[in-house]
Amino acid sequence: MTLTYPTEQQYLQVKNWFSNHQEIYTWGGPNMTYPMSDEDFIKHLTVAHFTSFCLLNDERQLVAFGQYYRRLEHHHLGRLAVNPKYRGQGWAKILITKILKQAFKEQSAKGASLFVFRDNIVAYDCYQSLGFIETDYPEEPFPGNMQNCVYMVLPDCNFPLKLKEG
C-alpha cells in the first residue's frame, strides 16, 4: 500500500464516494454542497493550508483519502474517507497511521487531533482504537459545522512509536 498526493482524477474519484448533501456535508464541512462541480470540489480540497493524501492498495486502487493541517499545535486530521468498496476492512486505520507518520516526519507537534460527528459511531470507535481520546475543545466557540462533533486528540508526542498500522 502506498500513501501519495492525489491527482485530479483521484480527487474526482473521491467526489463520487458521496451521493447526497448530508454525506458530503458531514465529510467535507459547510462549504461542500451537493451537487458540486468538479472544479469547485477540487478547489475546496486544494486550499494552501491542507495537505491531502490518497491511500492506494497493492493493485494501485484508490482505497482512502484524508487531509491534515496544523491546528492548536497538533496535526489535525480532516476529511477522512474510505472508498465504499473497501469499508470495514481496516483501511481507515492504515490511512490515519500513514498520514500521521508523514506529518510527524515533516514537523513536530504536541500530538494529533480530529473532529468526529457524535453519531458517527464507526469512525469514533476507529479513532478510539488508535489511541485518540475525547477531550474538551480548547477554544470557543466550536468552529464551522462542528457543534455536533466530538473533539479527539492523540496526545502522545512519541506517536510514530506508539501507533500500529491496521
N, C-alpha and C positions, 0 to 999 in steps of 0.2 A: 504494500500500500504506500501511496505517495501523497504528501502534502504539497500543493502547488498553488501559485497565484492563478486566479481564474482568467480565462479567456472570455471574450464577448459571447461566444457560443455557450460557454458554461454558465455565465450569468443568465442567459435566456433559458437554459435547461432548468435552473433553479426557479425561475419565474413560473415555469409550467408545473411546479410542485404544488401550487396554490390554486384552488378552484373557486374561491369566493372571497368577499370582502373581509369577513371575520377571520379567516385563516391568514390572509396577508397582513391584516392589521395587527393581529396577535403576534405574528412573527416579526414584522418589519417596523411597526410603530405608526404613529398618527399621520405621517406623510405618505404612507403607502395606500394607494387606492386600488379598487378593482372595478372594472378592468383598468389596466395601466399600459401605456405604450412601452414598447421595448426600450426606446430611448430614455424615457423617464425612469424606468426601472433601473437601468444601468447607471444613470446619473445619480440616483439615490444611494446606490451601493458603492460608488467610487469617490465619495467625498474624501477630501485630503486626510482627515484625522483617523479614518478607519483603515485597517489592514485586513484584506479579505483573503480567504483561503478556500480551496477545494480539496477534498479528500478523494483520491482515486483508488479503486481496488486494483488487484494484480492484473486484471484484464483492462485496466485504464478506463473503467466506467466511473462516472461521477456518482459517488455514494453520499457525500455530505458537503455542507458549506457552513462557514462561520466567519465571524469577524472579531477583532479585538481593537481596543484603543485604551488610552490612559484615562482613568477616572479616579480621583481621590487617591493617587499614588498606588493604584492597583492596575493590573492588566485586566480590563473589563471586557468580558465576552458578550457578544450580542449576535442576533440574527443567526442563531444556530439552527440548522435544519438537516434532516436526513431524507434522502430520496425515498418516496413512499415505497418503492420496490424493495428497499433494504431495511426498513424499520424493524425494530425488535431483534436485531442481530448484533448489538453492541457497538455499532459504528459511531454513535454519539460520544461514547467514552473515548474511543480512539481519536476522534476529531479533536475533542477538548484537550486531551493529553498532548497531541502533536502541536496544536496551536499554542498552548501554554509553554511547551518546551521551546518553541521558536521565539515566543515573546520574551521569555526569561533569558534566552541566549543573546537577544538583541539589546535588552535593557533590564536593569534590576527593578524590582518593585517590592512593596510590602506584602503582596500576595495577589490573588486573583479575585474577581467579583463578577456577579451577573444578577440580572433580574429574571424572575420567572413568575408567570401568572399563577395565582393561588389554585386555580382549578386544573392546572396542567400537571397532574399527579405523576405521569410517566416521566416527564422532564425533571420534576422536583426530586423524585426518587433516584434518577440517574445522577444528578448533581450531588445529592447527599452521599451516594455510594462512592463518589470520587473524593469525598472529604469536605465538600462545601457545607457550611453551617449557616443557618438563618440568623440574621442579626438586624438590628435597627439601622436604617439608612442614616448616615451622619449629617445630612443636610435636609433642610425643609424648604419648600415642600418637595415631595417626590417629583421627579422630572416627567414631563410629557404625559404619556398614557400609562404611567407606571403605578397609579393609585391602587390598582387591584393586584399589584405584584408583591412578591417577597424578595427582599434583598439578601443575597447569599454571598459569603466570602470563603475563600480558601486562604487562611492567614499564614500558612507555613512558608517562610522565606526559603526553605530548602525544598521547594516544590518539586524540582526535577528528580530529586532522590526519593521522594515520598510516593508520587503518583505512578501507578502501574497502568500500562495500556491494556484495554479490554477487560 
